Amino acid sequence: MKITWKTLLALFFYALGIVGWCYVGGWMILTRPVRSLIAAHLAGSFSVGKLIVALIQAFIYLSLAGGVWCVGYMLSNHFRDDQ
């Protein structure tokens, strides 16, 4: 298999999509909704409403993370060599 600049660019965009998914899907979920739930629990103000809001935020962040990965995947397919 011959490695060309297109192959390297495709690999770069695919890796960028995965890193973007990890950042948005993992880091943003752990730092925003889960962190606010932990703080509410420690403060004694944990409620079902806060749990529902955190679940909605987590769903939105995971959807956004999937979109970020899809963009990276589509860009990598654009630059992939046809065999």
Helices and strands as residue ranges (DSSP letters): H 5-21, I 22-27, H 28-31, H 33-43, H 48-79
